């Protein structure tokens, strides 16, 4: 049985011949396709049919949508080898393919440049059979305006290739069109209306080698694209495309830092890229800055250490100077956790008890600076000028095994920062600093004691902390004078002036005070401020001092302690009665030890 249906569509087909050909007639103007032409679909498959034609309606609607998306009609040619055997199958395939095309070109509205190009250039869509084609592919013929699909067989989507193949064909054709348009233009000659198209050209160039290129030629082509993009950045400033330019420049840092890009052929690109980083690093959006920081400073590219200035990779950029600017530049308001400033400076929260807190990791600039002594001196200069305690604390907390390099640089710089840094390592409560007390500081005390008498009060505290932590007995403490030098009354007094912790350590130092005639006379004037800072917690130290007085039968010393406590008791407030009682009890008179059972 034969049936004849009529419907209108933008892309018209006739089935029954060996190919599908648009059936629009030529206009008097010549070659122009008229829309909404009459189409006849002839089928004779012997099947009983309903009185309606849903596939015809789908095809008509899809054709209208396709025409609307493109702004004009197109001719559609399909090889017979790609069509189904039945007329009903042909109707379904045609409807599905036209729907897919309409949907694709409708979605293309999100890409204004591509849509404008397609509307201007596309006049024909052709699906061709290729026996050797493993996967359906697409290409665009610039001369004829034909979007060509090649495949071995149609899929359930009809004779449409994948969206990826369609994108590649359109993007490639657009790039060639833009290449011709801007072939003899430079970024300085562009109007604001042309910036988006020119950027699209730079971003559309192949980033990897093609089959027709050698590896070297592909890398040089990509380097050329990136060089043009760097130059374009200045022209794009203050325009809507600038953010996209810097985003792509930052994304390509890995390409620039690759070892192969250190060849002379890439020198011009390296100079241009280094200049852009130096000028724009602290002005660009935080995401791009964070990416560049991680590549340039946070983790050394390719696990190489920057042991010279300039560095081996991208020698045109002075990375040391760039890193130093973190100590002088103000962090933008949108900077947050894990962004470049947070990672570079790695600031910790310092509690009242000296405990350092930070709830996230960091890849700071301190490791970068402490790779060499020369860089460490630059870091110390920056810390001195910044005069910000949190930076010095962060440097010490992140120095780790490179702590000796930092302390040596601080010593060479001179001033009070060297001693203050060692005090911080002693006083701050952080797991990374605890190991340094037992290793680096112990070594520093041994090294500096003979030639730095001005530091001996602090060095003595370092030695006592080490002895106390390792559980040394009185005999070991008594040998301190023989091993390092006599501890006289002047040194003992300066040691106590180091702070409350020195007073707490003084009972253990007692065996080494043989050269001090009246140690309690040195200690007593400092007990008042010690108790004021420690409160009732001072009772343990007071008790230990009283015990030392009893052991040495120093009645005058014990009396000196009690006099300090009694003066505080008389001048104290009522709320401190409990604390005063505890302190007086700790300094009770010497009593005979109870007999052992």
C-alpha positions as CSV (number, residue, x, y, z in Angstrom):
1,X,0.0,0.0,0.0
2,X,1.2,3.5,-0.9
3,X,0.7,6.6,1.2
4,X,1.5,10.2,0.4
5,X,2.0,12.8,3.1
6,X,2.6,16.5,2.9
7,X,4.4,18.6,5.6
8,X,6.5,21.8,5.7
9,X,10.0,22.0,7.2
10,X,13.1,24.0,6.9
11,X,15.3,21.1,5.8
12,X,13.3,19.1,3.3
13,X,14.0,15.5,2.2
14,X,12.7,13.0,-0.4
15,X,13.1,9.3,0.4
16,X,13.2,6.5,-2.1
17,X,16.1,7.7,-4.2
18,X,19.7,6.8,-3.3
19,X,20.3,10.0,-1.4
20,X,18.4,12.6,0.6
21,X,18.4,15.9,-1.2
22,X,16.9,19.2,-0.2
23,X,13.9,19.9,-2.4
24,X,13.7,23.6,-2.3
25,X,13.7,25.4,-5.6
26,X,16.1,28.2,-6.5
27,X,14.9,31.7,-6.2
28,X,15.2,34.3,-8.9
29,X,18.1,35.8,-7.0
30,X,20.0,32.6,-7.7
31,X,20.9,29.7,-5.4
32,X,18.9,30.9,-2.4
33,X,16.9,28.2,-0.5
34,X,13.3,29.0,0.1
35,X,11.9,28.0,3.4
36,X,8.6,26.0,4.1
37,X,8.7,24.2,0.8
38,X,6.4,21.3,0.1
39,X,8.0,17.9,0.7
40,X,6.8,14.5,-0.4
41,X,7.8,11.3,1.5
42,X,6.9,8.2,-0.5
43,X,6.8,4.9,1.4
44,X,5.6,1.5,0.5
45,X,6.4,-1.0,3.3
46,X,3.1,-2.8,3.3
47,X,2.3,-1.8,6.9
48,X,-1.1,-0.7,8.1
49,X,-0.8,2.9,9.1
50,X,-2.8,5.2,11.4
51,X,-4.3,8.3,10.0
52,X,-1.8,10.5,11.7
53,X,1.9,11.1,10.9
54,X,3.8,11.8,14.2
55,X,7.3,11.5,12.6
56,X,6.3,14.0,9.9
57,X,5.2,16.4,12.6
58,X,8.6,15.9,14.5
59,X,10.5,16.5,11.3
60,X,8.6,19.7,10.6
61,X,9.0,21.1,14.1
62,X,12.7,20.2,14.1
63,X,13.2,21.9,10.8
64,X,11.5,25.0,12.0
65,X,13.7,25.0,15.1
66,X,16.9,24.5,13.0
67,X,15.9,27.4,10.7
68,X,15.2,29.6,13.7
69,X,18.6,28.8,15.3
70,X,20.5,29.5,12.1
71,X,18.5,32.3,10.8
72,X,18.2,30.6,7.4
73,X,17.6,27.2,5.8
74,X,20.4,24.7,5.0
75,X,20.6,21.9,2.5
76,X,20.9,18.4,4.0
77,X,22.4,15.5,2.0
78,X,22.6,12.0,3.4
79,X,24.2,9.0,1.7
80,X,21.7,6.2,1.1
81,X,24.2,3.8,2.8
82,X,23.4,5.5,6.1
83,X,19.6,5.3,5.8
84,X,17.4,2.5,7.1
85,X,15.6,0.2,4.7
86,X,12.0,1.1,5.6
87,X,10.3,4.4,5.0
88,X,9.1,4.5,8.7
89,X,12.7,4.1,9.8
90,X,13.8,6.9,7.5
91,X,11.2,9.2,9.0
92,X,12.3,8.4,12.5
93,X,16.0,8.8,11.6
94,X,15.4,12.1,9.8
95,X,13.4,13.5,12.7
96,X,16.0,12.4,15.3
97,X,18.9,13.9,13.3
98,X,17.2,17.2,12.6
99,X,16.2,17.4,16.3
100,X,19.8,16.9,17.3
101,X,21.0,19.6,14.9
102,X,18.4,22.0,16.1
103,X,19.3,21.3,19.7
104,X,23.0,21.7,19.0
105,X,22.7,25.0,17.2
106,X,20.2,26.3,19.8
107,X,22.7,25.6,22.5
108,X,25.3,27.4,20.5
109,X,23.7,30.7,21.5
110,X,25.8,30.5,24.6
111,X,28.9,31.0,22.3
112,X,28.1,34.2,20.4
113,X,31.2,34.1,18.2
114,X,30.6,30.5,17.1
115,X,26.9,31.2,16.4
116,X,27.7,34.3,14.4
117,X,30.2,32.3,12.4
118,X,27.8,29.4,11.7
119,X,25.0,31.8,10.7
120,X,27.4,33.5,8.3
121,X,29.1,30.5,6.8
122,X,27.0,27.3,7.1
123,X,24.9,26.5,4.0
124,X,25.0,22.7,3.8
125,X,25.1,19.7,6.0
126,X,26.2,16.4,4.5
127,X,26.5,12.9,6.0
128,X,28.8,10.6,4.0
129,X,29.5,6.9,4.2
130,X,33.2,6.0,4.8
131,X,33.9,2.3,5.1
132,X,37.2,2.8,7.0
133,X,35.8,5.4,9.5
134,X,36.0,3.8,13.0
135,X,34.0,6.6,14.7
136,X,31.7,9.2,13.4
137,X,33.6,12.4,12.8
138,X,32.8,16.0,11.7
139,X,34.7,18.6,9.7
140,X,33.9,22.0,8.1
141,X,34.7,22.9,4.5
142,X,35.6,26.6,4.6
143,X,35.2,27.1,0.9
144,X,31.8,25.5,0.4
145,X,30.3,26.2,3.9
146,X,29.6,22.5,4.3
147,X,29.4,20.8,7.7
148,X,30.5,17.2,6.8
149,X,29.8,14.1,8.8
150,X,31.6,10.9,8.0
151,X,30.9,7.5,9.4
152,X,30.6,3.8,8.7
153,X,27.0,3.6,10.0
154,X,24.4,5.7,11.6
155,X,23.6,5.5,15.3
156,X,20.3,5.6,17.2
157,X,20.8,9.4,17.0
158,X,20.7,9.2,13.3
159,X,23.6,10.4,11.2
160,X,24.8,12.9,13.7
161,X,28.3,12.5,15.3
162,X,29.0,13.2,18.9
163,X,28.8,16.7,20.3
164,X,32.5,16.6,20.9
165,X,33.1,16.1,17.2
166,X,30.7,18.9,16.3
167,X,32.4,21.2,18.7
168,X,35.9,20.4,17.3
169,X,34.7,21.0,13.7
170,X,33.0,24.3,14.5
171,X,35.9,25.5,16.7
172,X,38.5,24.6,14.1
173,X,36.6,26.4,11.4
174,X,36.1,29.4,13.5
175,X,39.8,29.5,14.4
176,X,40.8,29.4,10.7
177,X,38.3,32.2,10.0
178,X,39.8,34.3,12.8
179,X,43.3,33.5,11.7
180,X,42.5,35.0,8.3
181,X,40.8,38.0,9.9
182,X,43.7,38.9,12.2
183,X,46.6,37.6,10.1
184,X,48.2,41.0,9.8
185,X,46.9,42.6,13.0
186,X,48.6,43.2,16.3
187,X,47.0,43.7,19.7
188,X,47.6,47.4,19.6
189,X,45.5,47.9,16.5
190,X,42.4,46.2,17.9
191,X,39.2,48.0,18.7
192,X,37.3,47.1,21.9
193,X,34.7,45.3,19.8
194,X,37.4,43.0,18.4
195,X,39.0,41.9,21.7
196,X,36.7,38.9,22.3
197,X,37.3,37.5,18.8
198,X,41.1,38.0,19.0
199,X,41.2,36.3,22.4
200,X,39.2,33.4,20.9
201,X,41.9,33.1,18.2
202,X,44.7,32.9,20.8
203,X,42.9,30.3,22.9
204,X,41.8,28.3,19.8
205,X,45.3,27.6,18.6
206,X,46.3,24.0,19.2
207,X,48.0,23.4,22.5
208,X,49.4,20.0,21.6
209,X,51.0,18.7,18.5
210,X,49.0,17.4,15.6
211,X,49.8,14.5,13.4
212,X,51.2,16.8,10.8
213,X,53.6,18.5,13.2
214,X,56.7,17.3,14.8
215,X,56.9,17.6,18.6
216,X,59.2,20.5,18.4
217,X,57.0,22.4,15.9
218,X,54.0,21.8,18.1
219,X,55.7,23.1,21.2
220,X,56.9,26.2,19.3
221,X,53.4,26.9,18.0
222,X,52.0,26.7,21.5
223,X,54.8,29.0,22.8
224,X,54.0,31.5,20.0
225,X,50.3,31.4,21.1
226,X,51.2,32.0,24.7
227,X,53.6,34.9,23.8
228,X,50.8,36.6,21.9
229,X,48.5,36.1,24.9
230,X,51.1,37.7,27.2
231,X,51.3,40.7,25.0
232,X,47.5,40.9,24.6
233,X,47.1,41.1,28.4
234,X,48.1,44.7,28.6
235,X,45.7,45.7,25.8
236,X,42.9,43.8,27.5
237,X,43.2,45.5,30.9
238,X,40.1,47.3,31.9
239,X,37.9,45.3,29.5
240,X,35.5,42.4,30.0
241,X,38.0,39.9,28.5
242,X,40.9,40.6,30.8
243,X,39.9,38.1,33.5
244,X,39.8,35.3,31.0
245,X,43.2,36.4,29.6
246,X,44.9,36.2,33.1
247,X,43.1,33.0,33.9
248,X,44.6,31.3,30.9
249,X,48.0,32.8,31.4
250,X,48.1,31.5,35.0
251,X,46.9,28.1,33.8
252,X,49.9,27.8,31.4
253,X,52.6,28.2,34.1
254,X,53.4,24.5,33.9
255,X,54.2,24.8,30.2
256,X,56.6,27.7,30.8
257,X,58.3,26.0,33.7
258,X,59.0,22.8,31.9
259,X,62.7,21.9,31.4
260,X,62.3,21.9,27.6
261,X,61.2,25.5,27.7
262,X,64.6,26.6,29.0
263,X,66.1,26.4,25.4
264,X,67.1,29.6,23.7
265,X,64.1,29.3,21.3
266,X,61.8,30.0,24.2
267,X,63.7,32.9,25.7
268,X,61.4,35.6,24.4
269,X,58.4,33.8,25.9
270,X,60.1,33.4,29.3
271,X,61.1,37.1,29.4
272,X,57.5,38.2,28.6
273,X,55.9,35.7,31.0
274,X,58.3,36.7,33.8
275,X,57.5,40.4,33.2
276,X,53.8,39.7,33.4
277,X,54.1,37.7,36.7
278,X,56.3,40.4,38.3
279,X,53.8,43.2,37.3
280,X,50.5,41.5,37.9
281,X,51.1,38.8,40.6
282,X,49.7,40.9,43.5
283,X,46.9,42.5,41.4
284,X,45.4,39.4,39.7
285,X,42.3,37.5,41.0
286,X,43.1,35.3,44.0
287,X,42.5,32.0,42.2
288,X,45.1,32.8,39.6
289,X,47.5,34.1,42.2
290,X,47.1,30.9,44.2
291,X,47.8,28.7,41.2
292,X,51.0,30.7,40.3
293,X,52.1,30.7,43.9
294,X,51.9,26.9,44.1
295,X,53.9,26.5,40.9
296,X,56.5,29.2,41.5
297,X,57.1,29.1,45.3
298,X,54.8,26.7,47.1
299,X,56.2,23.6,45.7
300,X,59.3,23.8,43.5
301,X,58.4,22.7,39.9
302,X,59.5,19.2,39.0
303,X,60.8,18.8,42.5
304,X,63.9,20.9,41.7
305,X,65.3,23.1,44.4
306,X,65.9,26.8,43.5
307,X,69.4,26.9,44.9
308,X,70.5,30.0,43.0
309,X,69.2,33.4,42.3
310,X,67.8,33.6,39.6
311,X,66.4,30.1,39.8
312,X,67.1,27.4,37.2
313,X,63.5,27.3,35.9
314,X,62.3,30.6,34.5
315,X,65.6,32.4,35.3
316,X,64.1,35.6,34.0
317,X,61.9,35.9,37.1
318,X,63.5,36.9,40.4
319,X,61.4,34.6,42.6
320,X,63.2,35.7,45.8
321,X,62.1,39.3,45.3
322,X,58.6,38.1,44.5
323,X,58.4,36.1,47.7
324,X,59.7,39.0,49.8
325,X,56.8,41.1,48.6
326,X,54.4,39.0,50.7
327,X,55.9,40.7,53.8
328,X,55.2,44.2,52.4
329,X,52.1,43.9,50.2
330,X,48.6,44.1,51.8
331,X,46.5,41.0,51.3
332,X,43.4,41.7,49.2
333,X,40.1,41.6,51.0
334,X,39.0,38.5,49.2
335,X,42.0,36.5,50.2
336,X,41.0,33.6,52.5
337,X,42.2,30.3,53.8
338,X,44.4,28.3,51.5
339,X,44.9,31.3,49.2
340,X,48.4,32.6,48.3
341,X,48.9,35.0,51.3
342,X,47.6,32.4,53.7
343,X,49.9,29.7,52.3
344,X,52.9,31.9,51.9
345,X,53.0,33.5,55.4
346,X,51.4,30.6,57.2
347,X,50.4,32.7,60.2
348,X,49.5,30.8,63.4
349,X,47.2,31.9,66.2
350,X,49.3,32.3,69.4
351,X,47.4,31.6,72.5
352,X,48.0,33.2,75.9
353,X,49.7,30.1,77.1
354,X,52.1,30.1,74.1
355,X,50.2,27.3,72.3
356,X,50.3,27.7,68.5
357,X,47.2,26.8,66.6
358,X,46.5,26.4,62.9
359,X,43.7,24.2,61.5
360,X,45.1,23.8,58.0
361,X,48.4,23.0,56.4
362,X,50.5,25.4,54.4
363,X,53.3,25.5,51.9
364,X,55.1,28.6,53.0
365,X,57.8,30.8,51.6
366,X,60.0,30.0,54.6
367,X,61.1,26.6,53.2
368,X,61.9,28.4,49.9
369,X,64.1,31.0,51.6
370,X,65.8,28.5,53.9
371,X,67.1,26.4,51.0
372,X,70.3,28.5,51.0
373,X,72.1,30.8,53.4
374,X,72.0,33.7,50.9
375,X,68.2,33.4,50.7
376,X,67.9,33.0,54.4
377,X,69.6,36.4,54.9
378,X,67.1,38.0,52.6
379,X,64.3,36.5,54.7
380,X,65.8,37.8,58.0
381,X,66.1,41.3,56.5
382,X,62.4,41.2,55.6
383,X,61.5,39.9,59.1
384,X,63.5,42.7,60.7
385,X,61.8,45.4,58.6
386,X,58.3,43.9,59.0
387,X,58.5,44.1,62.8
388,X,55.6,41.6,63.1
389,X,55.9,38.9,65.7
390,X,53.6,36.5,63.8
391,X,55.9,36.4,60.8
392,X,58.9,35.4,63.0
393,X,56.8,32.8,64.8
394,X,55.7,31.4,61.5
395,X,59.3,31.3,60.2
396,X,60.4,29.4,63.3
397,X,57.5,26.9,63.2
398,X,58.1,26.1,59.5
399,X,62.0,26.0,59.6
400,X,62.1,22.4,60.9
401,X,65.4,20.7,59.8
402,X,66.5,24.1,58.4
403,X,66.4,25.8,61.8
404,X,70.2,26.0,62.0
405,X,70.2,28.0,58.7
406,X,67.6,30.5,60.1
407,X,69.4,30.9,63.4
408,X,72.7,31.4,61.7
409,X,71.3,34.1,59.5
410,X,69.7,35.8,62.5
411,X,73.0,35.7,64.3
412,X,74.9,37.3,61.3
413,X,72.2,40.0,61.1
414,X,72.8,41.0,64.7
415,X,70.4,42.7,67.1
416,X,68.0,41.3,69.5
417,X,66.1,39.1,67.1
418,X,68.5,36.2,67.3
419,X,68.1,35.8,71.1
420,X,64.4,36.4,70.9
421,X,64.0,33.7,68.3
422,X,65.7,31.1,70.6
423,X,63.4,32.2,73.4
424,X,60.4,31.7,71.2
425,X,61.5,28.1,70.4
426,X,61.8,27.5,74.1
427,X,58.5,29.1,75.1
428,X,56.1,28.4,72.3
429,X,54.0,25.2,72.5
430,X,54.2,23.5,69.1
431,X,55.1,20.0,68.1
432,X,57.5,21.2,65.4
433,X,59.5,23.3,67.9
434,X,59.8,20.6,70.6
435,X,62.2,18.6,68.5
436,X,64.3,21.8,67.9
437,X,64.8,22.3,71.6
438,X,66.5,18.9,72.0
439,X,68.6,19.2,68.8
440,X,69.2,22.6,67.3
441,X,69.0,24.7,70.4
442,X,71.2,22.3,72.4
443,X,73.8,22.5,69.6
444,X,73.5,26.3,69.5
445,X,74.1,26.5,73.3
446,X,77.3,24.4,73.0
447,X,78.5,26.4,70.0
448,X,77.8,29.9,71.3
449,X,78.7,29.5,75.0
450,X,82.5,30.1,74.6
451,X,82.2,33.2,72.4
452,X,78.9,34.9,73.3
453,X,79.0,35.7,77.1
454,X,76.1,38.1,76.4
455,X,73.9,35.2,75.6
456,X,74.9,32.9,78.4
457,X,71.8,33.5,80.6
458,X,69.6,32.3,77.7
459,X,72.1,29.5,76.8
460,X,72.0,28.4,80.4
461,X,68.3,28.1,80.3
462,X,68.5,26.1,77.1
463,X,70.9,23.7,78.8
464,X,68.7,23.4,81.8
465,X,65.6,22.7,79.7
466,X,67.5,19.9,78.0
467,X,68.8,18.4,81.2
468,X,65.4,18.6,82.9
469,X,63.7,17.0,79.9
470,X,66.2,14.1,79.8
471,X,65.9,13.5,83.6
472,X,69.4,14.3,84.6
473,X,70.3,14.0,88.3
474,X,72.0,16.4,90.6
475,X,75.5,15.1,89.7
476,X,74.9,16.0,86.1
477,X,73.7,19.5,87.0
478,X,76.7,19.9,89.3
479,X,79.1,19.3,86.3
480,X,77.6,22.2,84.3
481,X,80.2,24.6,85.6
482,X,83.0,22.2,84.7
483,X,81.7,21.5,81.2
484,X,80.7,25.1,80.2
485,X,82.3,27.4,82.8
486,X,81.7,28.7,86.3
487,X,78.2,30.1,87.1
488,X,78.8,33.1,89.3
489,X,76.2,35.4,91.1
490,X,76.1,37.8,88.1
491,X,75.3,35.0,85.6
492,X,72.7,33.5,88.0
493,X,71.0,36.9,88.4
494,X,70.9,37.4,84.6
495,X,69.6,33.9,84.2
496,X,66.7,34.5,86.6
497,X,65.9,37.7,84.8
498,X,65.1,35.7,81.7
499,X,61.6,35.2,83.1
500,X,59.4,33.0,85.3
501,X,60.5,29.8,83.6
502,X,64.1,30.4,84.7
503,X,62.9,30.8,88.3
504,X,61.1,27.4,88.0
505,X,64.3,25.8,86.8
506,X,66.5,27.3,89.5
507,X,66.0,24.5,92.1
508,X,67.5,22.1,89.6
509,X,70.4,24.4,89.0
510,X,71.3,24.5,92.7
511,X,74.1,21.9,92.5
512,X,75.9,24.1,90.0
513,X,75.8,27.2,92.1
514,X,78.9,26.4,94.2
515,X,80.4,29.7,93.1
516,X,77.5,31.7,94.4
517,X,77.9,32.6,98.1
518,X,74.3,33.5,98.9
519,X,72.0,32.3,96.0
520,X,68.8,33.1,98.0
521,X,69.9,36.7,98.3
522,X,70.0,36.8,94.4
523,X,66.8,34.9,94.1
524,X,64.5,36.5,96.7
525,X,64.1,39.9,95.1
526,X,62.8,38.2,92.0
527,X,60.3,35.9,93.8
528,X,57.6,38.6,94.2
529,X,57.2,39.1,90.4
530,X,57.4,35.4,89.8
531,X,54.6,34.7,92.2
532,X,52.5,37.5,90.7
533,X,52.7,35.8,87.3
534,X,52.3,32.2,88.4
535,X,49.9,32.6,91.3
536,X,49.2,29.4,93.2
537,X,51.1,27.4,90.6
538,X,54.3,29.0,92.1
539,X,53.8,26.7,95.2
540,X,55.7,23.8,93.6
541,X,58.7,26.0,92.9
542,X,58.6,27.6,96.3
543,X,58.5,24.1,97.9
544,X,61.5,22.9,95.8
545,X,63.5,26.0,96.8
546,X,62.6,25.5,100.5
547,X,63.8,21.9,100.1
548,X,67.1,23.1,98.7
549,X,67.5,25.5,101.6
550,X,66.9,22.7,104.0
551,X,69.4,20.4,102.2
552,X,72.1,23.0,102.4
553,X,71.0,24.2,105.9
554,X,70.6,27.7,104.6
555,X,68.4,29.1,107.3
556,X,68.8,32.6,106.1
557,X,67.7,31.6,102.6
558,X,64.6,29.9,103.9
559,X,63.9,33.1,106.0
560,X,64.2,35.2,102.8
561,X,61.6,33.2,101.0
562,X,59.2,33.4,103.9
563,X,59.6,37.1,104.2
564,X,58.7,37.6,100.6
565,X,55.6,35.4,101.1
566,X,54.5,37.2,104.3
567,X,54.8,40.6,102.7
568,X,52.6,39.5,99.9
569,X,50.1,38.0,102.4
570,X,49.8,41.3,104.3
571,X,49.3,43.3,101.2
572,X,47.0,40.9,99.4
573,X,43.3,40.9,99.0
574,X,40.8,38.6,100.6
575,X,40.2,36.6,97.5
576,X,43.9,35.5,97.5
577,X,43.8,34.0,100.9
578,X,43.8,30.4,99.6
579,X,46.7,31.1,97.3
580,X,48.7,32.7,100.1
581,X,48.1,29.8,102.5
582,X,49.3,27.3,99.9
583,X,52.5,29.3,99.2
584,X,53.3,29.7,103.0
585,X,52.7,26.0,103.5
586,X,55.2,25.3,100.7
587,X,57.8,27.3,102.5
588,X,57.3,25.7,105.9
589,X,60.3,25.2,108.2
590,X,62.6,22.3,107.7
591,X,61.5,19.2,109.5
592,X,63.1,15.9,109.9
593,X,62.2,13.3,107.3
594,X,59.9,10.6,108.7
595,X,61.5,7.3,109.4
596,X,61.4,4.7,106.7
597,X,59.4,1.6,107.5
